[in-house]
């Protein structure tokens, strides 16, 4: 064995003393936290005792928490400095003392003088601390990304950009199914160690909105203690059971469908074919809640599948950079934009298609401005064509691309404002705009439109989803036409017609036509099966059944027919499995639903509870009492959740406000809370 030099021996002794000191602090801190947790638990037992004759059972008690501190460490510091010290500063001071001297008595008192670790004890102590670190690393956690941070209620209203209910659904799916989930919440958060979750409880409060929460925050004191993460979310249109219905259905994009094929060997859901992609758009754009005639949803004579299934969803529009009337940073960027119509009507399978293309020139402002716009109808007839004088001086005509020259622009006087008025008069309120990367054209027009089909999204010939093909290549491949080869530059009418031809060709064939990703996987039969209504694994409950995840649905009213249909699909997905994993409990009141949730939430991987707050309960005379009850329901359910359980609360579907609130928290016990806090915190 190699002989250590005196300096090496001294260094080893210091390491041992450091480790012993840190282990000592860890033990003391754990004991302190446990004492605090016990004292809090005792107060909570007194404060929240449940009375049989009281619906809510809350007795108001002034609860002043007192933190137990390590007397030895604090008193040693107090004698030196005359004031309390934080744990981080204390540990830093202690380790500094060890580094400066082999005698640790000054830092830890007489008890530390006796610390002498053998090599075996040193290794054992090191092993224990490593195990502690491993436990900390294995705890489930949800950390917000940039999109999530911007949706926090702590962000000022004009700066806040809300999430979509789809985003929250992806979190719930990942909590239930882990790596087997067909969708991930990575757009707005990072879900770490999801497999370590013990169970998930989702509480939906239909009838409450963001307005009710923010204007009565003082009524949610217990709720704010439970949830540090509170987010604004755009909810679906108001109707009973709409939150639970939207949470249950899995809105897959083509990318996610392709991932399902690749990962699981089959397309479990092709929801482009059986889900309304405009659902959230109706709450973002001014869409009238007008009845739709049954005949209007019949297939167009030239279409093989519904044209509405090619529309971009709200989430896709945000990801692709389309102008949308959302708050936050987007509202600043699009503040000068106008709608293509003052009000829209619901889009149908008979809604007309219009091809749109624009040409732009660079101005002194440093960006491209509109100089030409062309609109073509479904019969490939040009219905609008005009040159536009930019409001700023042109410095680059971009002639090879735009076809615009100084000579062409000499006599042009039409302004962008005039274009806005003419386009608004031309387009019907349910028009579907078609184009290649249409977000660029709408941004040039400074206009917003809810119904769009983007050929760069629904066509793919590269086999790589994120690698988009140029319109020129798509036209040559599918239309056998050569475009954009004029000496004078691009022709916006020609481009509009080509985009419209491509979409009409796709509609005349199938949803996978022109999509090399799906074609390569040879799963066309699955998509056709989904289109015919036979896809039975397209909802949260079906996935829970397939993965044998016990799920309970508790509601204070009868579920809507749409949700009941999803449960039937889940039963079909279960196949020959005799053990039913999805349980439905329909009760008569919110009070009974809360009690049942507390009773069975630990028995299920997912408990989904749906409560209702009526308009009468939100009248000025009864609102305070109602919100206090809601606050207590949330607190009661949280206390029944087990360690490492995810609790997710959703408020929404109030008729006066389209925005709701999403709150979530992962519950920790006292020991894990201690482990979660870094040693030097």
C-alpha positions, 0 to 999 in steps of 0.5 A: 500500500502506498505510504501517504505523505504528511500533507496527504494524511492531513488532507484526508483527515480534513475530508473526514471531518467535513463529511462528519460535520455535514452529516451532523447538520443533515441529521439535525436539520431532519430532526428539526423539520420533523418537529416542525411537521409534527407541530403543524400536523397537530395544529392542522388536526385542531384546525381542520377537524371534520364534524358530522353535522357540518358540510365543510367542518372548518373551525377558524383558529389562528395558526402561528407556526414556530420553527424549532432551531438547533440550539447548539448551532444557533447559540454558538453563532449568536455568541459570536455575532449577536444575531441569528444566522441562516443555515447556508451561512452557518454551514459555509462558516463551519466548513471554512473553519475546518479548512483553516484548522484541523480543530473543529471545536470552534465551529461545532462545540465540544461534541465535535472534538470527539469526532474521529472517523475510521476509514470504515466509518468514513466510507459508510458515512459517504455511502449514506450521503450518496444514498440521500442524494440519490433519493433527492434525484429520484423525486418527481418534479415539474419545472416550468419552461419559458412558455410556462413561466409566461403563463404564471398568474404572478406575471402582469396581465398585459405580459401574460401569455396563457396556456391551452387546455391541451397543454394541461392535458399533456401533463395529466397524460404524462403523469398517468402513463409516463414514457408510454404517453402519446403526448408530452408537456415539454412545450411548457414544462419539464416533467422529471421522474414522472414514474416516481409519482404515486398517483394523480388527482385532477379536480375540475371546477366548472363555472369558475373562471380566471376573473372569479379567482383573481378578483377574490384571491383573499378567499383562497388562502388555503389554496395558495398555501397548497399551490405555488404554480398557478397558471392562466389557461384558455378553456373550451366553450362553455357547456357542462362537462366540457373540461372533463371531455376535453381532458379525456380526448387526445388531440394528436397532431400528425407528428404525434401520430407518427411518433405513435406508429414509430414507438408502439407499432400502430396508430392508436389515434388519428384525432385529426380525423375525429376531433374538432381542431377549432374548439379552442379557436372559438374562444380566442377569435370572435366566433359567433355561437351560431347553430350549424345546419346538419347538411353543412357538415356533410362532406363536400362533393369533391372531398373524401374526408372532412376538410375541417380536419386539415385546419391548424389547431390553436396550438399549431398556429402558435407554434407555426407563428400565426398572428393570434389575439392572445395576451402577453408578448404576442399581443404587443407584436400583433397590436396593430393587426386586424381581423379578416372579419369583425365576427366569424361563424363556425366553420363546416365541411362546406366552408369555402376555400380561398388561396392566398399569397402575398409578395413583400419588399424590405423597407427602412424599418428593417422588415418586409412590408406588403406590396402585392396580394392575390386571393383565388377562390375554390374554382381557381378564379382570381377574386382579388388582386392588388398592389399595395404602397408600404407605409415606409420607404422601400430600400430593397424590392426583392425582385427575384422573389417578389417580382416587384420593381420600382417601375411597377410601384411608381403609380401605386397609391393603395394603402394597407388600411384600404386592403384591410377593408376590401378583404373584410368585405370579400371573405365570408365569415367561415372562409378557410384560407389556404397557402404555403407558410400562410403565417408569413402572408398574414403577418405581411397583411397585418391580419388575423384569421381563425381557419387556415390550412397550411400546405407546408404542414399537411404535405411532407415529401422529405420523410422528416416531419420538421423538414418542410418542402418548398411550394415549387417542389410540392407543385412539381411532385404532385401537380406535375407543374413548374412554377416560380421560374419566371424571369420577373420573379414569383407570381402571387396568383400562380402560388395561390392557385398551386396551394389551392390545387394541392389541398383539393388534391389531398381532399380528393384522396386521403389524409395521408396523401402527400405525407411521406412520414405516414406512407413510409410507416405503412399504417394507412389502414389504421388511419382509415379505421380511425376515420370510420369511427372504429378507433377505440384507443383515442382517449385518456380512459382507453389508455388507462385501461390498456396500461391497467391504470386504475382510474376513478371518475367522480362527478356531482352530476350525470356525465354528458353523453360525449364523455359516456361515449368515451367510457364505452370506448375505454371498455372496448379497448380493455378487450378480454381483461376481466378487471375493469380499471375505469370506475364511474361514480355519479353523485348528487352533490359537490359535498358527496363528490369531495367526500368520495374523492378523499375516500378512494383517491389513494386506491387509483392511479388517476382520480378525476373529480368534476364539481359544478358551481352554478350561476346562482352560487356566484351572485353577489349575495352568495359568492363569498360563501361559495368561494370559501367552500371551494377553498375548503374542498381543495384543502380537504382533498389535498390533505387526503393525497399521498406522498409524491401524489400530483394534485391538479386543479382546473377552474373554467367554463364560465360563460363570461370569461374564456380564461380559466386557472390551472394549479398543480403541486406534488405533495411531499412528506416531512422526510422528503421535504427535508431531503429535497432541501439542499444541505446548504439551503 
